[in-house]
């Protein structure tokens, strides 16, 4: 007698969404520095120093 | 402050490069540029973070973990990245430990990763609760995928097994 077929659950889909959040930090401040240094530093160096690593 | 010195100028130029490579997902090249910045400014946290992101995108997880363990000064702000590395090399318990040590448990990225770790640890009830919380509090393009993940947790979770 053949054994009857039985349904088995399929492996569900599961996405790695966290990978989408592995991204560079916001570099706009660093890039601003590059633009301003071309025009001469002025107060930007001071401001950069003030905001720069304080976020750590 | 006056004129930026040559060091600062060089760093700025490297950041322009780094940003471009990052946007184009050219992580081999980005890694080289990040290393150049770190060579000049070893305490630059942004360059270090970019380097870690590059290593992750290049699937070099063990290297990233080693580096994070060596540089304690930056590691505290890169909890998510460190936990993610452990997750990808199937060290799920370790990933959970790193996450639970973090003070940023409310961070959406951390929650997302934690839900995935809980799923791999077969803690399906906890994972499904967390997904329901994330779905309520997030607003991005990944809602469909997140619902798919929630369905997967519900499929395995004890609470729902009676209904299947």
Backbone of each chain as ProteinMPNN parsed JSONL, in Angstrom:
{"seq_chain_A": "XXXXXXXXXXXXXXXXXXXXXXXXXXXXXXXXXXXXXXXXXXXXXXXXXXXXXXXX", "coords_chain_A": {"N_chain_A": [[0.842, -1.214, 0.0], [0.658, 2.106, -0.977], [2.068, 4.82, 0.818], [0.205, 7.579, 1.976], [0.299, 10.858, 0.538], [1.704, 13.63, 2.173], [1.26, 16.996, 3.092], [3.992, 19.22, 3.517], [5.276, 21.926, 5.428], [6.459, 24.744, 3.635], [9.653, 26.361, 3.55], [9.617, 29.503, 4.919], [9.889, 32.72, 3.296], [12.464, 34.962, 4.197], [13.719, 38.046, 4.829], [16.847, 39.832, 4.805], [16.759, 42.634, 6.178], [18.2, 44.349, 7.693], [20.647, 44.749, 6.492], [20.241, 46.803, 4.706], [20.53, 48.992, 6.252], [23.132, 49.247, 6.79], [25.18, 51.563, 6.211], [27.085, 54.371, 4.936], [28.069, 56.97, 7.232], [26.597, 60.256, 7.613], [28.211, 62.39, 5.529], [28.18, 65.015, 4.891], [29.056, 67.221, 6.296], [31.826, 66.907, 6.275], [32.256, 67.195, 3.597], [31.429, 69.731, 3.091], [33.473, 71.075, 4.338], [35.511, 70.63, 2.472], [34.646, 72.147, 0.301], [34.544, 74.721, 1.385], [37.191, 75.081, 2.06], [38.351, 75.59, -0.284], [37.496, 78.116, -0.819], [38.819, 79.548, 1.029], [39.288, 79.451, 4.496], [38.032, 80.9, 6.7], [35.466, 81.256, 9.078], [34.645, 78.717, 9.063], [36.322, 76.61, 9.771], [36.443, 76.811, 12.503], [33.762, 76.383, 13.182], [33.446, 73.825, 12.219], [35.136, 72.46, 13.915], [33.755, 72.778, 16.202], [31.359, 71.338, 15.852], [32.159, 68.985, 14.875], [33.479, 66.283, 16.126], [31.934, 66.09, 18.233], [29.602, 64.689, 18.3], [30.07, 62.088, 18.765]], "CA_chain_A": [[0.0, 0.0, 0.0], [1.483, 3.333, -0.963], [1.732, 5.765, 1.889], [-0.443, 8.764, 1.415], [1.121, 12.083, 0.484], [1.393, 14.595, 3.226], [1.865, 18.306, 2.832], [4.944, 19.725, 4.52], [5.362, 23.386, 5.286], [7.637, 25.231, 2.917], [10.44, 27.306, 4.326], [9.121, 30.832, 4.539], [10.839, 33.761, 2.91], [12.886, 35.841, 5.291], [14.655, 39.012, 4.249], [17.828, 40.538, 5.64], [16.501, 44.07, 6.006], [19.202, 45.131, 8.426], [21.743, 45.105, 5.583], [19.941, 48.108, 4.096], [20.89, 50.08, 7.175], [24.592, 49.325, 6.877], [25.523, 52.59, 5.234], [28.025, 55.398, 5.366], [27.48, 58.058, 8.013], [26.398, 61.501, 6.88], [29.519, 63.019, 5.325], [27.999, 66.354, 4.322], [29.897, 68.163, 7.035], [33.194, 66.733, 5.786], [32.303, 67.685, 2.222], [31.356, 71.184, 3.236], [34.839, 71.462, 4.654], [36.29, 70.622, 1.242], [34.234, 73.291, -0.509], [34.926, 75.984, 2.013], [38.639, 75.248, 2.096], [38.728, 76.184, -1.574], [37.216, 79.559, -0.764], [39.475, 80.112, 2.214], [38.593, 78.801, 5.592], [37.167, 81.776, 7.469], [34.998, 80.779, 10.365], [34.176, 77.335, 8.914], [37.183, 75.707, 10.531], [36.016, 76.881, 13.901], [32.451, 75.742, 13.296], [33.686, 72.404, 12.021], [35.716, 71.937, 15.145], [32.728, 72.815, 17.238], [30.346, 70.293, 15.653], [32.836, 67.792, 14.362], [33.5, 64.971, 16.738], [31.129, 66.167, 19.441], [28.469, 63.771, 18.234], [30.506, 60.745, 19.175]], "C_chain_A": [[0.871, 1.256, 0.0], [1.074, 4.258, 0.185], [1.151, 7.025, 1.275], [0.482, 9.975, 1.472], [0.717, 13.016, 1.614], [2.016, 15.943, 2.895], [2.887, 18.645, 3.921], [5.079, 21.231, 4.331], [6.614, 23.777, 4.502], [8.366, 26.224, 3.807], [10.004, 28.722, 3.952], [10.261, 31.756, 4.091], [11.216, 34.591, 4.129], [13.985, 36.765, 4.777], [15.65, 39.548, 5.278], [17.655, 42.035, 5.399], [17.563, 44.917, 6.676], [20.341, 45.565, 7.51], [21.515, 46.472, 4.935], [20.355, 49.284, 4.973], [22.383, 50.127, 7.448], [25.046, 50.327, 5.827], [26.487, 53.605, 5.822], [27.329, 56.405, 6.287], [27.297, 59.29, 7.119], [27.741, 62.237, 6.758], [29.403, 64.477, 4.888], [28.881, 67.394, 5.002], [31.344, 68.127, 6.525], [33.328, 67.31, 4.384], [32.212, 69.207, 2.191], [32.743, 71.737, 3.493], [35.675, 71.573, 3.402], [35.938, 71.818, 0.375], [34.726, 74.596, 0.077], [36.431, 76.186, 1.993], [39.143, 75.821, 0.781], [38.526, 77.69, -1.544], [37.971, 80.253, 0.351], [38.639, 79.775, 3.424], [37.627, 79.699, 6.351], [36.749, 81.137, 8.775], [34.679, 79.286, 10.305], [35.023, 76.356, 9.714], [36.765, 75.647, 11.976], [34.703, 76.136, 14.095], [32.593, 74.243, 13.177], [34.203, 71.768, 13.31], [34.662, 71.818, 16.236], [31.754, 71.658, 17.12], [30.971, 68.931, 15.44], [32.639, 66.516, 15.145], [32.619, 64.949, 17.992], [30.014, 65.141, 19.5], [28.804, 62.371, 18.743], [29.918, 60.364, 20.504]], "O_chain_A": [[1.716, 1.436, 0.876], [-0.109, 4.441, 0.47], [1.557, 7.468, 0.2], [1.336, 10.084, 2.352], [-0.459, 13.156, 1.949], [3.167, 16.015, 2.466], [2.659, 18.382, 5.102], [5.004, 21.739, 3.213], [7.686, 23.204, 4.693], [7.777, 26.841, 4.695], [10.028, 29.087, 2.776], [11.42, 31.58, 4.465], [10.377, 34.881, 4.983], [15.045, 36.311, 4.346], [15.332, 39.695, 6.458], [18.309, 42.624, 4.539], [17.803, 46.059, 6.282], [20.937, 46.622, 7.718], [22.464, 47.204, 4.652], [20.508, 50.412, 4.504], [22.851, 50.946, 8.24], [25.27, 49.961, 4.673], [26.677, 53.685, 7.036], [26.135, 56.661, 6.137], [27.8, 59.332, 5.996], [28.327, 62.651, 7.758], [30.407, 65.106, 4.553], [29.382, 68.321, 4.366], [31.993, 69.161, 6.366], [34.374, 67.848, 4.021], [32.841, 69.87, 1.366], [33.132, 72.756, 2.921], [36.469, 72.503, 3.269], [36.82, 72.437, -0.221], [35.251, 75.459, -0.627], [36.907, 77.319, 1.918], [40.202, 76.447, 0.72], [39.28, 78.444, -2.158], [37.768, 81.444, 0.584], [37.41, 79.814, 3.37], [36.498, 79.288, 6.62], [37.565, 80.554, 9.488], [34.466, 78.65, 11.337], [34.505, 75.388, 10.271], [36.736, 74.583, 12.594], [34.544, 75.363, 15.04], [31.967, 73.479, 13.912], [33.764, 70.695, 13.723], [34.676, 70.905, 17.061], [31.358, 71.06, 18.12], [30.405, 67.889, 15.773], [31.724, 65.745, 14.857], [32.557, 63.953, 18.712], [29.54, 64.766, 20.572], [27.923, 61.59, 19.1], [30.177, 59.269, 21.003]]}, "seq_chain_B": "XXXXXXXXXXXXXXXXXXXXXXXXXXXXXXXXXXXXXXXXXXXXXXXXXXXXXXXXXXXXXXXXXXXXXXXXXXXXXXXXXXXXXXXXXXXXXXXXXXXXXXXXXXXXXXXXXXXXXXXXXXXXXXXXXXXXXXXXXXXXXXXXXXXXXXXXXXXXXXXXXXXX", "coords_chain_B": {"N_chain_B": [[41.095, 80.519, 12.782], [42.281, 80.411, 10.248], [44.023, 79.593, 7.148], [43.414, 76.289, 5.924], [45.533, 73.585, 6.834], [47.922, 71.588, 4.895], [47.416, 68.907, 5.466], [44.728, 68.876, 6.343], [43.542, 69.694, 3.993], [44.123, 67.587, 2.268], [42.725, 65.538, 3.52], [40.094, 66.476, 3.212], [39.834, 66.292, 0.413], [40.052, 63.545, 0.09], [37.745, 62.787, 1.368], [35.801, 63.707, -0.398], [36.219, 61.935, -2.484], [35.735, 59.496, -1.157], [33.042, 59.741, -0.499], [31.915, 59.743, -3.049], [32.594, 57.162, -4.019], [31.2, 55.675, -2.164], [28.535, 56.348, -2.724], [28.326, 55.181, -5.206], [28.491, 52.567, -4.602], [31.031, 51.403, -4.707], [32.896, 49.585, -3.105], [35.437, 48.439, -2.681], [37.221, 50.357, -3.617], [36.423, 52.508, -2.059], [37.179, 51.601, 0.422], [39.968, 51.692, 0.256], [40.35, 54.447, 0.076], [39.26, 55.287, 2.515], [41.13, 54.156, 4.194], [43.328, 55.731, 3.561], [42.598, 58.186, 4.673], [42.454, 57.473, 7.359], [45.086, 56.863, 7.75], [46.256, 59.389, 7.799], [44.731, 60.679, 9.728], [44.235, 59.14, 12.426], [42.289, 59.197, 14.385], [39.879, 59.75, 13.308], [36.587, 59.409, 13.343], [34.483, 59.175, 11.457], [35.682, 58.275, 9.089], [36.584, 55.84, 9.996], [34.158, 54.551, 10.524], [33.148, 54.417, 7.9], [35.022, 52.671, 6.838], [34.433, 50.302, 8.226], [31.834, 49.837, 7.278], [32.422, 49.391, 4.579], [33.918, 46.985, 4.784], [31.916, 45.278, 5.696], [30.121, 45.351, 3.522], [31.716, 44.098, 1.722], [31.663, 41.582, 2.585], [33.521, 40.919, 4.577], [33.445, 40.027, 7.372], [34.657, 38.978, 9.711], [37.071, 40.303, 9.835], [36.152, 42.891, 10.228], [35.02, 42.686, 12.785], [37.289, 42.106, 14.326], [38.696, 44.481, 14.012], [36.936, 46.305, 15.192], [37.044, 45.387, 17.786], [39.598, 46.077, 18.415], [39.645, 48.836, 18.299], [38.492, 50.472, 20.599], [37.649, 53.046, 21.119], [35.932, 53.808, 19.085], [34.073, 51.835, 18.959], [31.806, 51.933, 20.585], [29.989, 53.57, 19.329], [29.34, 52.085, 17.193], [27.694, 49.896, 17.497], [25.533, 48.649, 16.2], [26.671, 47.919, 13.723], [28.649, 46.147, 14.581], [27.169, 44.105, 15.838], [25.76, 43.253, 13.63], [27.746, 42.073, 12.058], [28.398, 39.811, 13.624], [25.962, 38.504, 13.442], [25.909, 37.834, 10.708], [27.91, 35.929, 10.521], [26.801, 33.825, 11.721], [26.924, 33.915, 14.512], [24.805, 34.127, 16.553], [24.0, 34.326, 19.231], [26.034, 35.884, 20.291], [25.662, 38.205, 18.809], [23.208, 39.038, 19.844], [23.969, 39.577, 22.454], [25.687, 41.769, 22.111], [23.858, 43.632, 21.122], [22.144, 43.881, 23.316], [23.736, 45.059, 25.18], [23.849, 47.562, 24.317], [22.908, 51.032, 24.502], [21.152, 52.033, 22.826], [18.662, 50.817, 22.297], [16.275, 51.576, 21.266], [16.708, 52.484, 18.789], [15.84, 52.245, 15.403], [17.253, 50.702, 13.547], [18.65, 48.941, 15.126], [16.548, 47.571, 16.301], [15.45, 46.284, 14.079], [17.534, 44.559, 13.351], [17.709, 43.086, 15.694], [15.278, 41.721, 15.687], [15.715, 40.003, 13.548], [17.829, 38.503, 14.539], [16.613, 37.274, 16.745], [14.83, 35.677, 15.406], [16.566, 33.887, 14.108], [17.532, 32.677, 16.365], [15.431, 31.204, 17.014], [13.501, 32.309, 18.642], [10.629, 32.869, 18.303], [8.237, 34.068, 19.18], [9.07, 36.397, 20.536], [10.349, 37.647, 18.415], [8.214, 38.091, 16.634], [6.636, 39.848, 18.081], [8.349, 42.027, 18.222], [8.582, 42.677, 15.492], [5.975, 43.529, 15.019], [5.914, 45.811, 16.528], [7.933, 47.323, 15.246], [6.767, 47.648, 12.72], [4.633, 49.258, 13.339], [5.906, 51.596, 14.03], [7.526, 52.468, 11.955], [8.413, 54.02, 8.846], [9.111, 53.463, 5.939], [10.548, 52.17, 2.841], [10.414, 49.465, 3.096], [8.26, 48.012, 3.954], [6.708, 45.879, 2.91], [8.533, 43.741, 2.756], [9.12, 43.537, 5.422], [6.68, 42.755, 6.477], [6.591, 40.271, 5.322], [8.651, 39.023, 6.723], [7.534, 39.13, 9.254], [5.383, 37.388, 8.856], [6.791, 35.014, 8.557], [7.838, 34.662, 11.129], [5.486, 34.35, 12.558], [4.52, 32.023, 11.517], [6.104, 30.101, 12.665], [5.797, 30.585, 15.319], [4.693, 29.691, 18.594], [2.285, 30.588, 19.54], [0.678, 30.976, 17.312], [0.56, 28.531, 16.156], [-1.541, 26.894, 16.763], [-3.533, 27.821, 15.151], [-2.886, 27.229, 12.579]], "CA_chain_B": [[41.681, 79.26, 12.354], [43.132, 80.704, 9.098], [44.039, 78.645, 6.042], [43.576, 74.9, 6.348], [46.871, 73.078, 6.518], [47.905, 70.59, 3.812], [46.792, 67.681, 5.966], [43.267, 69.034, 6.293], [43.155, 69.759, 2.582], [44.183, 66.223, 1.727], [41.598, 64.789, 4.101], [38.872, 66.935, 2.546], [39.772, 65.717, -0.934], [39.769, 62.113, 0.226], [36.33, 62.627, 1.715], [35.018, 63.862, -1.63], [36.387, 60.657, -3.164], [35.077, 58.464, -0.358], [31.607, 59.949, -0.655], [31.553, 59.329, -4.402], [32.657, 55.699, -4.084], [30.119, 55.153, -1.342], [27.274, 56.504, -3.458], [28.328, 54.25, -6.34], [28.698, 51.213, -4.059], [32.358, 50.865, -5.064], [33.413, 49.481, -1.745], [36.888, 48.172, -2.683], [37.901, 51.643, -3.767], [36.096, 53.314, -0.884], [38.001, 51.099, 1.527], [41.322, 52.242, 0.086], [40.324, 55.872, 0.404], [39.07, 55.407, 3.964], [42.428, 53.853, 4.802], [44.204, 56.904, 3.383], [42.218, 59.194, 5.68], [42.836, 56.958, 8.675], [46.543, 56.989, 7.809], [46.597, 60.767, 8.183], [43.984, 61.051, 10.939], [43.816, 57.861, 13.019], [41.163, 59.328, 15.311], [38.713, 60.214, 12.561], [35.526, 58.414, 13.531], [33.675, 58.971, 10.248], [36.448, 57.426, 8.173], [36.582, 54.495, 10.566], [32.836, 53.966, 10.279], [33.085, 54.072, 6.475], [35.838, 51.476, 6.633], [33.666, 49.151, 8.719], [30.738, 49.612, 6.325], [33.036, 48.762, 3.396], [34.254, 45.592, 5.094], [30.657, 44.528, 5.747], [29.6, 45.22, 2.153], [32.609, 43.176, 1.013], [31.538, 40.295, 3.306], [34.712, 40.64, 5.402], [32.857, 40.262, 8.701], [35.59, 38.688, 10.807], [38.025, 41.408, 9.861], [35.466, 44.043, 10.817], [34.895, 42.455, 14.229], [38.63, 42.267, 14.912], [39.02, 45.905, 14.006], [36.084, 46.944, 16.192], [37.548, 45.021, 19.107], [40.871, 46.766, 18.643], [39.444, 50.292, 18.408], [37.403, 50.659, 21.563], [37.178, 54.437, 21.102], [34.843, 53.976, 18.128], [33.157, 50.692, 18.981], [30.555, 52.22, 21.284], [29.018, 54.179, 18.423], [29.125, 51.186, 16.061], [27.077, 48.695, 18.049], [24.721, 48.01, 15.162], [27.567, 47.301, 12.741], [29.32, 45.005, 15.196], [26.183, 43.037, 16.007], [25.425, 42.743, 12.302], [28.835, 41.171, 11.658], [28.2, 38.544, 14.333], [24.763, 37.898, 12.84], [26.2, 37.265, 9.395], [28.735, 34.722, 10.602], [26.018, 32.871, 12.516], [27.139, 34.013, 15.955], [23.58, 34.853, 16.895], [24.011, 34.641, 20.67], [26.964, 36.999, 20.462], [24.993, 39.378, 18.235], [22.192, 39.483, 20.805], [24.688, 40.163, 23.594], [26.156, 43.102, 21.709], [22.684, 44.495, 21.025], [21.552, 44.155, 24.628], [24.636, 45.948, 25.919], [23.731, 48.9, 23.749], [21.924, 51.916, 25.113], [20.29, 52.535, 21.75], [17.714, 49.755, 21.944], [15.129, 52.149, 20.565], [17.129, 52.755, 17.425], [15.116, 51.352, 14.496], [18.16, 49.741, 12.918], [18.944, 47.921, 16.136], [15.334, 46.747, 16.44], [15.339, 45.448, 12.884], [18.538, 43.508, 13.469], [17.364, 42.231, 16.832], [14.195, 40.832, 15.254], [16.307, 38.955, 12.712], [18.628, 37.642, 15.419], [15.663, 36.476, 17.521], [14.296, 34.668, 14.471], [17.596, 32.854, 13.935], [17.637, 31.973, 17.644], [14.139, 30.52, 17.142], [12.63, 32.949, 19.623], [9.684, 33.41, 17.338], [7.26, 34.962, 19.803], [9.722, 37.695, 20.746], [10.596, 38.247, 17.103], [6.978, 38.597, 16.026], [6.222, 41.047, 18.826], [9.226, 43.118, 17.817], [8.194, 43.096, 14.144], [4.731, 44.304, 15.07], [6.305, 47.12, 17.053], [8.657, 48.057, 14.198], [5.821, 48.004, 11.66], [3.825, 50.383, 13.811], [6.696, 52.813, 14.221], [8.463, 52.798, 10.882], [7.807, 54.564, 7.65], [10.124, 53.424, 4.884], [10.141, 51.405, 1.654], [10.597, 48.032, 3.311], [7.125, 47.497, 4.698], [6.307, 44.571, 2.385], [9.517, 42.739, 3.187], [8.986, 43.403, 6.87], [5.482, 41.935, 6.683], [6.984, 38.907, 4.976], [9.402, 38.509, 7.865], [6.569, 38.906, 10.341], [4.65, 36.148, 8.546], [7.677, 33.877, 8.831], [7.913, 34.449, 12.582], [4.182, 33.868, 13.028], [4.389, 30.641, 11.069], [6.797, 29.226, 13.593], [5.599, 30.905, 16.73], [3.802, 28.761, 19.292], [0.955, 31.171, 19.708], [-0.147, 30.874, 16.121], [0.578, 27.181, 15.6], [-2.878, 26.318, 16.931], [-4.454, 28.273, 14.107], [-2.456, 26.853, 11.239]], "C_chain_B": [[42.587, 79.443, 11.145], [43.024, 79.64, 8.024], [44.134, 77.21, 6.555], [44.97, 74.402, 5.978], [46.783, 71.959, 5.478], [47.241, 69.273, 4.226], [45.281, 67.751, 5.84], [42.758, 69.057, 4.862], [43.096, 68.367, 1.984], [42.999, 65.411, 2.224], [40.295, 65.172, 3.41], [38.731, 66.317, 1.163], [39.444, 64.229, -0.879], [38.308, 61.876, 0.591], [35.424, 62.786, 0.505], [35.026, 62.545, -2.403], [35.568, 59.553, -2.484], [33.56, 58.527, -0.539], [31.124, 59.447, -2.014], [31.54, 57.798, -4.511], [31.517, 55.068, -3.292], [28.801, 55.205, -2.078], [27.173, 55.532, -4.621], [28.511, 52.799, -5.911], [30.012, 50.579, -4.527], [33.161, 50.697, -3.78], [34.896, 49.123, -1.661], [37.659, 49.496, -2.712], [37.651, 52.531, -2.56], [36.97, 52.906, 0.304], [39.416, 51.663, 1.455], [41.373, 53.704, 0.489], [40.14, 56.088, 1.903], [40.391, 55.137, 4.683], [43.404, 55.022, 4.675], [43.894, 57.96, 4.433], [42.684, 58.747, 7.055], [44.358, 57.042, 8.855], [46.986, 58.378, 8.253], [45.972, 61.119, 9.529], [43.422, 59.805, 11.616], [42.597, 57.97, 13.94], [39.898, 59.829, 14.627], [37.62, 59.139, 12.584], [34.71, 58.147, 12.281], [34.385, 58.051, 9.273], [36.451, 55.989, 8.678], [35.245, 53.804, 10.318], [32.681, 53.556, 8.81], [33.865, 52.793, 6.194], [35.078, 50.214, 7.065], [32.53, 48.812, 7.747], [31.265, 48.93, 5.061], [33.314, 47.289, 3.652], [32.993, 44.732, 5.126], [30.126, 44.298, 4.332], [30.448, 44.263, 1.326], [32.619, 41.787, 1.676], [32.768, 39.932, 4.13], [34.351, 40.876, 6.874], [33.846, 40.04, 9.845], [36.62, 39.807, 10.974], [37.413, 42.637, 10.542], [35.357, 43.884, 12.333], [36.24, 42.664, 14.928], [38.992, 43.743, 15.062], [38.222, 46.651, 15.076], [36.556, 46.612, 17.605], [38.831, 45.757, 19.455], [40.677, 48.249, 18.938], [38.262, 50.593, 19.317], [36.833, 52.072, 21.505], [36.017, 54.649, 20.14], [33.732, 52.948, 18.322], [31.807, 51.038, 19.598], [29.519, 52.872, 20.365], [28.725, 53.274, 17.221], [28.57, 49.833, 16.507], [26.307, 47.917, 16.978], [25.612, 47.251, 14.178], [28.231, 46.049, 13.312], [28.362, 43.818, 15.337], [25.839, 42.411, 14.656], [26.485, 41.764, 11.802], [28.678, 39.809, 12.326], [27.011, 37.78, 13.738], [25.109, 37.186, 11.535], [27.122, 36.057, 9.435], [28.112, 33.717, 11.581], [26.378, 32.827, 13.992], [25.964, 34.799, 16.536], [23.512, 35.232, 18.364], [24.869, 35.884, 20.926], [26.33, 38.305, 19.94], [23.974, 39.938, 19.229], [22.841, 40.15, 22.02], [25.126, 41.586, 23.286], [24.982, 44.081, 21.689], [22.171, 44.874, 22.417], [22.439, 45.004, 25.525], [24.443, 47.4, 25.493], [22.681, 49.728, 24.47], [20.924, 52.409, 24.083], [19.252, 51.5, 21.324], [16.508, 50.284, 21.176], [15.436, 52.52, 19.119], [16.457, 51.753, 16.481], [16.004, 50.306, 13.833], [18.436, 48.582, 13.86], [17.745, 46.987, 16.297], [15.201, 45.772, 15.276], [16.287, 44.257, 12.974], [18.183, 42.535, 14.583], [16.26, 41.244, 16.445], [14.747, 39.683, 14.411], [17.109, 37.966, 13.553], [17.704, 36.718, 16.22], [15.069, 35.364, 16.663], [15.292, 33.533, 14.301], [17.787, 32.045, 15.221], [16.349, 31.203, 17.967], [13.278, 31.049, 18.282], [11.531, 33.677, 18.853], [8.649, 34.35, 17.95], [7.842, 36.364, 19.998], [9.934, 38.414, 19.419], [9.317, 38.832, 16.516], [6.472, 39.84, 16.756], [7.043, 42.26, 18.381], [8.872, 43.611, 16.411], [6.916, 43.927, 14.159], [4.997, 45.718, 15.582], [7.0, 47.957, 15.972], [7.683, 48.531, 13.115], [4.959, 49.202, 12.047], [4.607, 51.689, 13.767], [7.653, 53.161, 13.093], [7.704, 53.267, 9.664], [8.894, 54.593, 6.577], [9.651, 52.508, 3.76], [10.144, 49.899, 1.877], [9.407, 47.358, 3.989], [6.702, 46.101, 4.225], [7.243, 43.469, 2.865], [9.391, 42.477, 4.685], [7.756, 42.565, 7.22], [5.763, 40.475, 6.348], [7.735, 38.272, 6.134], [8.484, 38.233, 9.053], [5.8, 37.61, 10.102], [5.493, 34.926, 8.878], [7.746, 33.604, 10.335], [6.601, 33.871, 13.106], [3.97, 32.403, 12.67], [4.997, 29.687, 12.093], [6.405, 29.456, 15.057], [4.516, 30.02, 17.342], [2.378, 29.285, 19.316], [0.065, 30.926, 18.5], [-0.266, 29.443, 15.624], [-0.782, 26.502, 15.745], [-3.786, 26.665, 15.772], [-4.077, 27.786, 12.717], [-2.977, 25.459, 10.866]], "O_chain_B": [[43.57, 78.715, 11.008], [42.059, 78.876, 7.986], [44.856, 76.944, 7.517], [45.511, 74.759, 4.932], [45.698, 71.441, 5.211], [46.587, 68.616, 3.417], [44.634, 66.842, 5.319], [41.695, 68.519, 4.552], [42.147, 68.012, 1.286], [42.354, 64.692, 1.461], [39.489, 64.308, 3.065], [37.649, 65.871, 0.78], [38.668, 63.717, -1.686], [37.708, 60.886, 0.173], [34.41, 62.099, 0.382], [33.996, 62.095, -2.906], [34.832, 58.8, -3.122], [32.893, 57.507, -0.707], [30.073, 58.815, -2.123], [30.589, 57.215, -5.031], [30.944, 54.058, -3.7], [28.034, 54.242, -2.069], [26.078, 55.105, -4.987], [28.666, 51.91, -6.748], [30.09, 49.365, -4.717], [33.983, 51.538, -3.418], [35.553, 49.464, -0.677], [38.6, 49.716, -1.949], [38.554, 53.224, -2.091], [37.432, 53.744, 1.078], [39.989, 52.062, 2.469], [42.309, 54.149, 1.154], [40.778, 56.959, 2.494], [40.725, 55.809, 5.659], [44.207, 55.27, 5.574], [44.801, 58.558, 5.014], [43.237, 59.534, 7.823], [44.853, 57.261, 9.96], [47.962, 58.526, 8.988], [46.598, 61.771, 10.364], [42.262, 59.452, 11.402], [41.95, 56.968, 14.243], [38.961, 60.278, 15.286], [37.73, 58.104, 11.928], [34.283, 57.014, 12.056], [33.771, 57.154, 8.696], [36.336, 55.043, 7.899], [35.198, 52.631, 9.95], [32.152, 52.486, 8.51], [33.431, 51.944, 5.415], [35.079, 49.201, 6.366], [32.297, 47.644, 7.435], [30.638, 48.009, 4.535], [32.981, 46.439, 2.826], [32.995, 43.599, 4.646], [29.729, 43.185, 3.986], [29.97, 43.685, 0.35], [33.46, 40.941, 1.372], [33.029, 38.751, 4.358], [34.869, 41.783, 7.525], [33.877, 40.798, 10.814], [36.981, 40.195, 12.085], [38.07, 43.324, 11.324], [35.577, 44.839, 13.077], [36.321, 43.307, 15.975], [39.514, 44.181, 16.087], [38.753, 47.513, 15.776], [36.48, 47.446, 18.507], [39.119, 46.027, 20.621], [41.425, 48.848, 19.711], [37.171, 50.926, 18.853], [35.658, 52.276, 21.81], [35.205, 55.553, 20.335], [32.594, 53.161, 17.902], [30.778, 50.501, 19.186], [28.316, 52.745, 20.593], [27.955, 53.647, 16.335], [28.924, 48.783, 15.971], [26.421, 46.696, 16.87], [25.346, 46.097, 13.843], [28.361, 45.032, 12.632], [28.701, 42.684, 15.0], [25.651, 41.199, 14.551], [26.158, 40.745, 11.193], [28.809, 38.774, 11.673], [27.064, 36.564, 13.559], [24.654, 36.069, 11.29], [27.13, 35.248, 8.507], [28.798, 32.886, 12.175], [26.161, 31.811, 14.653], [26.097, 35.952, 16.947], [23.033, 36.31, 18.715], [24.487, 36.793, 21.663], [26.456, 39.362, 20.559], [23.887, 41.149, 19.431], [22.34, 41.144, 22.544], [24.954, 42.493, 24.101], [25.09, 45.208, 22.172], [21.812, 46.024, 22.67], [21.973, 45.594, 26.5], [24.818, 48.333, 26.204], [21.695, 49.198, 24.982], [19.969, 53.112, 24.413], [18.993, 51.326, 20.133], [15.805, 49.522, 20.512], [14.539, 52.829, 18.335], [16.498, 50.547, 16.729], [15.579, 49.178, 13.585], [18.455, 47.417, 13.464], [17.903, 45.772, 16.414], [14.883, 44.597, 15.46], [15.91, 43.115, 12.714], [18.334, 41.322, 14.44], [16.303, 40.075, 16.828], [14.308, 38.539, 14.537], [17.077, 36.758, 13.317], [17.979, 35.526, 16.358], [14.837, 34.253, 17.138], [14.921, 32.36, 14.343], [18.157, 30.872, 15.173], [16.203, 30.632, 19.048], [12.433, 30.333, 18.821], [11.503, 34.905, 18.764], [8.231, 35.317, 17.313], [7.211, 37.371, 19.676], [9.729, 39.623, 19.31], [9.327, 39.934, 15.967], [5.948, 40.766, 16.137], [6.516, 43.357, 18.191], [8.861, 44.816, 16.16], [6.784, 44.899, 13.416], [4.386, 46.686, 15.13], [6.702, 49.139, 15.8], [7.763, 49.668, 12.651], [4.605, 50.037, 11.215], [4.047, 52.753, 13.502], [8.497, 54.045, 13.244], [6.527, 52.959, 9.474], [9.517, 55.628, 6.341], [8.485, 52.113, 3.729], [9.901, 49.135, 0.942], [9.535, 46.261, 4.533], [6.376, 45.241, 5.043], [6.807, 42.411, 3.318], [9.536, 41.346, 5.148], [7.792, 41.76, 8.151], [5.248, 39.564, 6.996], [7.487, 37.119, 6.487], [8.637, 37.236, 9.759], [5.588, 36.827, 11.029], [4.992, 33.933, 9.407], [7.716, 32.45, 10.761], [6.6, 33.011, 13.987], [3.337, 31.648, 13.407], [4.466, 28.607, 12.348], [6.658, 28.612, 15.917], [3.547, 29.653, 16.677], [1.41, 28.544, 19.14], [-1.137, 30.699, 18.632], [-1.098, 29.157, 14.763], [-1.136, 25.636, 14.944], [-4.699, 25.909, 15.438], [-4.864, 27.915, 11.779], [-2.711, 24.974, 9.766]]}, "name": "protein", "num_of_chains": 2, "seq": "XXXXXXXXXXXXXXXXXXXXXXXXXXXXXXXXXXXXXXXXXXXXXXXXXXXXXXXXXXXXXXXXXXXXXXXXXXXXXXXXXXXXXXXXXXXXXXXXXXXXXXXXXXXXXXXXXXXXXXXXXXXXXXXXXXXXXXXXXXXXXXXXXXXXXXXXXXXXXXXXXXXXXXXXXXXXXXXXXXXXXXXXXXXXXXXXXXXXXXXXXXXXXXXXXXXXXXXXXXXX"}
